Amino acid sequence: MYRTLWPGKPYPLGAAWDGKGTNFALFSEHATQVELCLFDAQGRETRLLLTEVSNFVWHGYVPSVGPGQRYGFRVHGPYDPLAGHRFNPHKLLIDPYAKAIEGDIGFGPEIFGYCWNHPDEDLSFSDLDDVDLVPKAIVINEDFDWEDDELLQTPRHETIIYETHVRGFTRLHPDIPPPLRGTYAGLAHPAAISHLQSLGVTAVELMPVHHFLANPGHLVDRGLRNYWGYDSICYLAPYAGYSASGVQGEQVIEFKQMVKALHKAGIEVILDVVYNHTGEGNHLGPTLSLRGIDNASYYRLVEGSPRYYMDFTGCGNSLNVRHPQVLKLIMDSLRYWVLEMHVDGFRFDLASALARELYAVDRLAAFFDIIHQDPVLADVKLIAEPWDVGEGGYQVGEFPLLWSEWNGKYRDTVRDFWRGEDSLLADFAYRFTGSSDLYQSNGRNPSASINFVTAHDGFTLYDLVSYNDKHNEDNGEDNRDGESHNRSWNCGVEGDTDDPKVLTLRQQQQRNFLVTLMLSQGVPMLLSGDEMGRTQKGNNNAYCQDNEISWLNWSLQPENEALLDFTRQLIEFRRQHPVFRRRKWFQGRAIHGSGVHDIVWFNPDGGEMTEAQWEDGFAKAIAIFLNGEEIATPGARGERIIDDSFLLFFNAHYELIEFTIPPGLQNWDWVVAIDTQVPYVIWEGMRYTQDKPIPVAARSVVVLRRLG
């Protein structure tokens, strides 16, 4: 079988079925020989030598081979780690352009290119064959009936992101059939979509779905697995473990069906992508794909000592984005997920690592230049995690046009404000209004700021107000892993308690964070489960917890139900009022002739904030006037946008503060719209006039809406 091999073509890379046969193409600049390995239903392997090489692409065409065919590569060349080469034909290698992979990578000494426990470590050479541990790539049929589906292109300023995990979101959902829980099909189920729609979010940001290394050795030894998925092995294949189907290759169809269902519900799909490193790790990691295909081309090696890897990620290696083929791999992957899988955008993990031309982070790196010139990517959402672990890697505010950023300064400032830490009100003002100090100077708008208080990495919102310290003992690293400086406050008791005063304060603090998040300019991002008080019991690094620690618990206590209702009402409140989601920056002046500025800042006694008060690190209270009649930018059809006007009173002090309505606003009547003392959004609450001071309870927010 498989005896016929035609020359084929060097493009496209990977396996491409044309209806009659399949073309296979693999890039390797330093290989001396490449074997295509085809596997039949019984697992028998047939090796075909690829003799055609064009521009370092090894290629061949096999007639009669089509969808469902399992395959891999064996690549020959020098095994010389001191020179940066780690070829080993005893290792079956996963095609970096595979569109589907049959399952998880097994763990054992066979997957390593060197001999375990050898005195020379990775300088030794292993002749153990790993064919039984390495999953095979699968040739697929890419046909799919998308009907009229297309990218939703929700305006950025109207976007609300919900960060979630494909498996963890539905794993315990009682209204989803058990076989579908924790899968792409589970996320597409009406019960899952109903929750997202009822919340009012406009996009799901999925934690990594690229096929990843689920069972690294250090976790296998502890009886754990890689739950988060930040160890990609293949950038074009959706992870097989999230598929409800037992048919090889069906995960591609199931993923497309999920996207199609979410789009029909008006919900965009954003992927968290990890192009900065792979799951092959450092020089002692396994040989699974790129390392064995062409280590010296695909990875950043230490100059003068290429046995070792540059590590800007803390994960052992960094992709060599300076190499044209690596850039091509990333770009081909991005275009594939947009054109073939219909995803609406990407969040780039540790994006600063991609910008490193040499060692420094370069805003004009080739990676950004290529993306900006690509017509496919011009209209999708591009979100950077603007830091890595290397020197100079913290780059919040430094990414170029077209990019939004996870705003780590927003997270830190808002956390400090509500835990009562001494901090400048000026910083809070910048974050609340979209962080113009970070994004305005290079031409970006408030939507460049992805505002978040919590994310997958760190405490959940409930844990943020319930723990002062991390509690990661279940990870098996003696609580050494995870961030130690969480800017959290447990409200007086560490962890679980039955003290009603502490529990009431924790609920109020959660509402404070949610109101601040949803009423800030920029794009709010809500961590999955925060809307209903999800806890990880103080674990702030649950990357290896594929269990109830990480999964959403849908059996809600009354206080969780109340928080969920509050969150729904709050998001609807934001949707109804464009003054909280402006396209452009506040100008601080009257625009349409009302005589009142578009935004004004006041201290509690009703006077405008002074320079000294902005710099007072002990101040814990501020009032903000937002003028709904002074929105400068028009709507989508050029119409003038007019909204209600609002007074917002923020009190992070430990005592009640009475706020005075500012003199210029005292001739209007005001009604309470939100008071975080109570567990619901008040649409028509207490009314206030110029004669009444406004009591704002300790650690609370009161929002007044102008009447008339």
Secondary structure, DSSP 8 states (H G I E B T S, - for coil): -----B---S-SSEEEE-SSEEEEEEE-SS-SEEEEEEE-TT--EEEEEE-EEETTEEEEEEET--TT-EEEEEEE--EEGGGTEE--TTS-B--TT-S-B-S----SGGGSSS-TT-TTGGGS------TTTS--EE--------TT-------GGG--EEEE-HHHHHTT-TTS-GGGTTSHHHHTSHHHHHHHHHHT--EEEE---EEE----HHHHTTT----S---EEEEEEE-GGG-S--STTHHHHHHHHHHHHHHHTT-EEEEEE--S--TT-STTS--SSHHHHHHHHHB-EETTEEEEE--SSSSS--B-TTSHHHHHHHHHHHHHHHHTT---EEEETTGGGGGBSSSSB-TT-HHHHHHHT-TTTTTSEEEE----SSTT---TT---TTEEEE-HHHHHHHHHHHTT----HHHHHHHHTT-HHHHTTTT--GGGEEE-S--SSS--HHHHTT-SS---GGGTSTT-SS-S------TTSSS----HHHHHHHHHHHHHHHHHHHHSSSEEEEETTGGGT---TT-S--TT--STTTS---S--HHHHHHHHHHHHHHHHHHH-GGGS-SS---SS-SSS-SS-SEEEE-TTS-B--HHHHT-TT--EEEEEE-TT---S--TTS-------EEEEEE-SSS-EEE---GGGTTSEEEEEEETTSSS--SS--EE-TT--EEE-TTEEEEEEEE-
